[in-house]
Amino acid sequence: MKILETKKLKKYYGSGNTLVRALDGMDLSIEKGEMVAIVGASGSGKSTLLNLIGALDSPSEGEIEIEGRPLSGLSRKELAVFRRRFIGFIFQSYNLLPVLNGYDNITLPGTFEKGNRIDHAFVEEVMEMLHINDQARKLPGQMSGGQQQRIAIARALVNRPALLLADEPTGNLDRQNSLEVMLLLKEIREKYNQTILIVTHNEELAQFCNRIITLEDGKIKEIL
């Protein structure tokens, strides 16, 4: 089953002599349950692609479909709802709220949906798998970087998203914690048949993925 498809996707900035083709006509297809790494040099279009897929930015041209749903034509409010329901985000800087404990940070996305009850049994299951049960009542400032990123991964999963997007998820971690996070993401993919798209500059970590897509100058250079 195809989860994600981009068609002739373009994102341009500026004009004339200052025109930057961040993405230049990209066709990409991701199947359900794949764990795909997006790699490439700085400025190749990796983060731009992730921002467009996550509906955090709009393309200059082209189309993005997630589970067959085209994002074009959705209003800003509709896009916000779509993000909450279908996309999970993992950031390099964790983006946890410092005044909330681990459990409340994890369940925060579920509080934005009217009438949506948080599946506490699923939260407990995910926390156990990520080995963060003992972080439930701690504030982020009392956690290590690796623990904070595990909380962030659990938060991204709480709404059971169609697509999990990770932008340099190990960028602030040492090698050991980076390997552990990648192993956990792989376990999540296998256990929940979760589709995961990871932007990383680390080719060693990219080897954990089913496919590696290399970008260059806003285009796909190679797919392994």
C-alpha positions, -999 to +999 in steps of 0.1 A: +000+000+000+014+034-010+015+058+019+033+088+004+037+100-032+051+133-045+046+143-081+069+168-098+074+185-065+091+219-066+101+245-040+117+277-052+129+306-032+138+341-046+138+350-083+161+359-112+197+358-102+188+349-066+165+320-075+172+289-054+157+255-065+155+238-032+134+210-048+133+207-085+106+183-098+108+154-074+089+122-078+089+100-048+069+070-036+070+054-002+052+021+007+035+013+040+059-001+066+091+012+049+118+029+069+135+052+044+166+074+049+170+107+030+206+117+028+226+143+009+249+173+014+238+204+031+215+223+008+205+193-012+168+197-002+165+171+026+148+193+052+128+212+026+113+179+014+105+168+050+088+202+057+067+199+026+056+163+033+048+173+069+026+202+056+048+227+074+054+245+041+037+247+007+053+236-026+058+261-054+045+234-078+036+197-078+015+175-055+019+156-023-005+127-015-006+109+019-027+077+020-042+090-013-051+123+001-038+153-018-026+181+004-032+208-022-065+226-017-065+221+020-070+253+041-045+262+068-069+250+094-075+217+075-037+212+072-033+217+109-058+190+116-043+167+089-008+171+106-022+161+140-040+131+127-017+117+100+019+129+107+042+123+136+073+145+140+106+138+156+130+167+158+168+170+165+161+193+194+134+171+209+109+201+213+096+189+246+077+214+268+099+220+299+070+225+323+054+191+315+066+158+327+074+129+304+040+114+304+022+147+297+046+155+269+039+122+253+001+126+255+000+162+246-010+157+209-041+138+219-054+167+239-058+188+208-086+166+193-121+173+205-136+142+219-105+122+213-097+100+243-060+092+249-053+055+246-034+052+279-028+015+274-011+022+241+010+050+257+021+026+284+030-001+258+051+024+238+068+037+269+077+002+279+091-006+245+112+026+246+124+018+282+112+052+295+086+041+322+109+056+348+108+090+330+071+094+332+070+119+361+103+136+354+106+170+337+127+172+305+154+191+324+159+161+346+165+137+316+195+129+295+194+137+258+187+101+249+158+099+273+143+132+260+145+118+224+127+086+235+100+107+250+098+126+217+095+094+198+067+082+220+049+115+216+052+112+178+035+078+180+007+086+203-019+093+176-008+063+155+003+084+125+003+072+089+037+087+085+065+093+110+089+121+100+123+124+117+146+153+110+182+144+121+167+126+152+202+116+164+219+150+157+223+159+194+232+124+206+265+106+210+272+075+189+259+050+215+226+068+220+223+074+182+226+036+175+200+029+203+175+054+188+179+039+153+174+004+167+142+016+185+129+032+153+136-001+135+117-020+162+088+004+159+086-002+122+086-039+126+061-040+155+035-015+142+043-017+105+050+020+109+062+040+079+092+062+088+110+088+068+144+099+083+166+128+072+201+122+083+237+132+074+250+100+090+255+073+065+262+047+091+228+053+107+211+053+073+221+016+069+194+008+094+167+017+068+151-004+040+161+022+014+185+051+012+175+080-011+203+105-019+194+140-029+216+165-048+206+200-059+169+194-051+167+161-071+170+124-064+205+114-073+204+077-062+181+052-046+197+022-028 
